[in-house]
Amino acid sequence: MKIAELKEVLDAEGINKADYRIDEPPGESTWCLKKQGKVWLVYWFERGERFDLQRFSSEEAACEYFLNQLRSKY
């Protein structure tokens, strides 16, 4: 799954947009997905810090992990 499809799935599943950021500046207490160079980063952002940082070499793997993290909250 790529970002466009991920956004569709998140919307269809009713996952609150306030709970995540995709290629945007992080918000307080959000899951974030961001491309940095050739690497995709997924992390929890809280109190100005990144937590549970995971790095992926593929967009697909990053999107799947990101979706699973958000699903586990709901």
Secondary structure as GFF3:
##gff-version 3
##sequence-region A 1 74
A	DSSP	alpha_helix	3	12	.	.	.	ID=ss1
A	DSSP	three_ten_helix	17	19	.	.	.	ID=ss2
A	DSSP	beta_strand	20	22	.	.	.	ID=ss3
A	DSSP	beta_strand	30	36	.	.	.	ID=ss4
A	DSSP	beta_strand	39	46	.	.	.	ID=ss5
A	DSSP	beta_strand	49	56	.	.	.	ID=ss6
A	DSSP	alpha_helix	59	73	.	.	.	ID=ss7
###
